[in-house]
Each structure stands twice: as structure tokens, then as C-alpha cells.
């Protein structure tokens, strides 16, 4: 699993890259008057703000358990990632579509064309570096989990690198769209190309925002951990000679790589003394908790004899 330092590096690289890109795009948009360039400027402003939100989530999620949050603050990361997805939708998507509609109604000629082209090309280089950093972290995480990149994007318990990767993928596609719209506008003199580019960028951002919000929502609502995470736990239980199969295993993420596991199982021999069963359950729990990704284990025995009640003191 990637540690918090890897996620922090990925997010910080994205913040620095997008802040510089946002400033350059705003200047280029003012000089060119291009709707697609304004859409890209709004996109980069949204990305910068969203990655700041991700960084806040990273910092807050590192706090350990306390009386108010007995399982820690890991889910803070999911909440701030959800806010980042809303930011992509509101700031990036809707503003880009609005700018495209404005350009349709009030078309403007393109000025300082090569300034806009140069900014888009340089921005592509910075975005590509940020994208590469996020992809490297995701690739490493996917290999550790023995997943494909596609599977890991759908199942990852840490939304930080996933959000940066999806944002940067959308940014790279958006830059290509903006460049094509800018050049077509200048070549044909038809401002509608620019408006279409802006609207397409907005629709792309809304689609990305929906995917990221859906994943954050699932993690916030404690969606069951995927089969490739639960199956090794179930296999570990089945290796216990005293435990009958199959055991019921439920696991949810309380934060990135921070599982809460509930197990319900029956002893293979119901006549086993209660005290002996308690010892076996304790050993099983201790064994499972050696896995750093498991924060808490609850084991419920079914069909087992109850331990003898303690005698009450005489009144």
C-alpha cells in the first residue's frame, strides 16, 4: 500500500503544477478572448482548489483514534475528496458550459493566437508530469494488490491519487480539445468552434466529477470492501482447524487501508469447552490484527457453548 507521504507528494505536485497553469491560462484567456481558453482557465482554477481540499483531507485523516472517533479520522479523506468532486462540477464543469453558451450568443474574434497555443502546449507538459506522478503511485498500489489499473481505480480505498489522476486525465483531454477549438476558430473564423470546445470541456469535467463523487459516496457510506480484500481474510479463517466453514466475513473501510472486520463463524466441534474457544478466538484476532490494513476485528461465535456464568456474591 502507498503510504501517506506518497499521497502527499502526488497532491503537492498537482497543486504546484495546476496553480502555475491556472495563472498562465488566465493571462492567455485575457489576451486571446477564447472561450475554450477561459474554460481551461476555470478548469485549472477548480483543479488547484480541489487539490488543496485533498491535501486538507490528507492532513486531517492522519489523526489517531480518540474518544470521539474510536476508529480514527481516516474517513476525513473521503469527505474532502467528495468536496473536491463537487468543486470539479461547480467550478470547472458548469462555468465551462456557461462560457461556451456565452460565446455562442456573443462570439468574439481570436487575438494573440500563438500566445494561447504556447500556453496550452506548456500546460500540457506540466499536466503530463502531474499525471505521470499520480499514475506511478496508482500503478505501484495496483501491483501490490495484484490488480489491473482499471480495477484499482474502481476499488482503491485512498481517493487522493485517484482524484488527481482522473483530474489530470481530464485536463490533458481538455487541453487537446481547447487547442483544436482555438486553431479551428482562427483558421475558419467561425467562433462556434471555440464555444463547442468550451462546452465539451465542461461536459468532460461533469462526467469526471460524477465518477469521483460516486466513489467517495460509496466509501463514506461504508461500502463493503472488494472480494480481493475480503477473500484472504476468509482464507485465513478457513485455515483454522477448529473453525467450521464457511465463515461469514464482512469488512468496510474506516479510512484508506484501514479495515473494520466482522466475522461470524461456528466451531467445528460444538462440544469444545468455552474457555478453549475463547483462547482460539483471541489468537485468531491477534493473527488478523498483525495485518497493518486491519484496524479492528470482531468475532461472533454461533452454535458454541456459552461460558459459565460467574456466581453472584451473596446479598
N, C-alpha and C positions, 0 to 999 in steps of 0.2 A: 504494500500500500504506500502511496505517496504520503509524506508527512506534511505538517502544516507549513514548513519552510518552503517546500516545493510549490504549494498552492500560493503562498505569499509572493514568491518570485514571479510566478505566472501572472498574477493580478497586477503587481507593481510594474512589470514590463508593459502590460496592456495600458495601464493608466498613463505612464510616461509617453508611450507611443501615440495614444489617442489624443492626449492634450496638445501635443505639438501638431498633430494632423488637423485637429479641430481649428486651431488658430490659423493655420495656413489656408484651410478651406474657406474660412470666413472672409479672409482677405481676398482670396481668389473669387469668391462669390460676389463681393462688393465690386471688384474690378470687371468681372465678365457679365454680371447680371443674369447668369444662367440659373434656371430653376433647378436643374439637376445638381448643380454645384451647391445651391442652397440646401437641397435635400441631403446631400452628402455632409454638409456642414452640420445640419441638425442631427444626422446620424452619428457623427463623431462626438458632438457635444453629449448626446444621450449615452454613448458608449463610455465616455470618460466618467460621467456621473454614476453610471451603473457599476463600473469597476471600483469606484470609491465605495459604493454600497457593499460590494462583495468584500472589500478589504475590511470594512467595519464589521461585517459578519464574521470574517476570519478571526479578528481580534477578540470579539465578544465570545466566540464559541470555544476559546481555549480555557475559559474559567472552569475550575473543577467543581465537583458536586458540593452542595451546601444544603442547609435546612429547607430552603425554598425550592431548589432544583436537585433532588436526590440523585438524578441520573446525569447531572452536568448540564452544560449550556450548548451542547452540540447542535441542537435544532435552531439556534440563532442563525446559523449559516443558511438554513433553508428559508427562514423568514426574509433575510436580506436578499437572498437570490430571487425570491418571489417579487420583492420590491423592484429589483433590477429588471425583471421581465416586464413589469408594469411600466417602468421607465422607457424601455425599448418601444413599447406600444404607444405610449402617450407622446413622448418627446420625439422619438425617431419616426415611427410609422405615421401617426396622424398629421404631424407637421409636414412631412414629406408629401403626403397626398394633398394636403391643403395647399402647399406651394405649387404642386402640379396643376391643381384646379385654377389657382390664381393666374398661372402662366397661360392656361388655355383662354381665360377671359381677358387677360391683359398681356398679350405677348410683347416681349422686348427683344431687340437685336442683341447678338452676342458681341461683346467687346473684349479686347485683350485675350484673344483665343489661346495663344500659346502660354500665357500665364496659367490659365486654367488647366491646360494639358500637362504642363510641367508639374503643377501641384498634385494632380491626380496620379501621375507616374511616380513621384516621390512618395506620396501617401501609400501607394501600392507596396512599395518596398518596406516601409515601416510596418504596415499591417501584416505583410507576409512574415516578417520577423516575429511579431507578436503571435501570429497564428502558429508558426513553427514551434515556439516555446510551449504553447498550450498543447499542441499535438504531441510533442515529445513526452510531456507528463502523462497525457491520456494513454499514449502507446505503452509507456512503462507500467502504468496501472493495469491496463488490459492484459499485458503479458503475465503479470503477477497473478491475475485472476483467471488466466487461461481463457480469455475471451477475445473475440474479434473487436475491432474498434467500434463497429456498429452496435454490437451487443453491449459494449461497455458504456457507450453514450446513452443507451436506453436504461441501463441498470446501475450506473455509478451512484455511490452514496454521497460523494462530495460534489456539489454543484458548481464549485468555483471554476475549475479548469474547463468543465463542460460549457459553462456560460461564456467564458472568454473565447473558447474555440468556436462556438456557434455564432457569437457576435462577430468574430474576425472573419469567419467564412462568409457571413452575410456582407461584411464590409468589402471583402475582395470582389464578390459578385457585384455589389453596388458600385464599386469604382469602375468596373468594366462597363456597366450599364451607363453610368454618368459620362464616361469618356466617349462611348459610342453616340450618346444623345447630343453631347456638345459638338462633336465633329459633324454629325449629320445636320444639326441646326446651322452650323457655319457653312457647310457645303451646299445645302439646299435652300437656305434662307427661310426655312419653314420652322417656326418656333414651336410647333406642336411636338416635334421630336423631343425637345427639351422637357416639355410638360409630361409626355409619355414616360420619359426616363425617370422623372421625379415620382410619378405615381407608381411605377414598377418598383422603385426602391422602397417606397412606403409599404406596398403590399408584401414585399420580401421581409421587411422588418416586423410587420404584424404576424406573419407566419412563424418567424423565429421566436417572437415573444410568446406566442401561443404554446409552442413546443416546450419552451423553458418554464413557463408558468405551470403547465400541466405536470411536469416532472417535480417541480418544487411543491406543488399542491399534494402530490402523491406521498412525498416524503414527510411533509408536515402532518398529513392525516395518518401517518404510521402505516403505510402500505407494507404488506408482508415482504420480507427480504426474498430475493430471487432464489430459484431452485439451486443454482450452483453455489450459493452461500449456505443454504439450509442442508443440502444433501450431505456434506462432510460431517456436520453435527449429527445427523441421523445415523450415518455410518459408524461414527464413534460410539454411539449408544448401542447399536446392534452388535458391536464387538464385545460388549459386556456379557459374560456368560450368564449372569444372574437375571438379566433383563429380557423379558419376552418381546418378540417382535409382532407387529410393527409398533413403534412408539410414535406418539403424536408430538410433533415439534413445530412450534410457531416462533418466528423471530421477526422483530421490527427494528429499524434504525432509530436510535435516540440521538444520533449525530453521525458524521462521517466515520465509517469503520467502527461504530460503537453500537453493538447489538444488545438488545434485551431479548433473552431466550426463555420461552416457557415450554416445559417438557411434561408430557403425561405418559406414564408407562406402567406396565404391570410386571411384578416379579415372575420369573419363570416357574418358581416353586412357591405358591402362596403360603405354604406352611413354614417358610423361613422365619425365624424369630425376628420380631420387630426391631430389636436393638441391632442385630446384624444388618438388617436392611437400611437402617439409619446410617450406619457406617459406610455401606456401599454407596448410598446416595451422596453422602458427603465427599467421598473420594471421586465420584463422577463429576460433581460440581467443581471441585478443585481442579480436576483434569481439564475440564472445558474452559475454566477461567484462566488457564495458562495461555490461552489464545488471546493476544492483545486486542483483537477486534471484538471480543465478547466482554461486555461490562457487567452483566448480571444474568444469573441463571436461576430459574425457579423450577423445581422438580415436584410433580404431584404423582403419588403412587396410587394406583387403583387396584382393587382386589387384593390388598395387602392387609395383614392383621394390624390392628391398632396397638400402639404401645400401651402397656398397662398404666392406668391412671394412678397418680400419686395419692396416697392416703391423706385425708384431711386431718388436720390437728383437732383434737377433742376440744369442744367448746368449754 
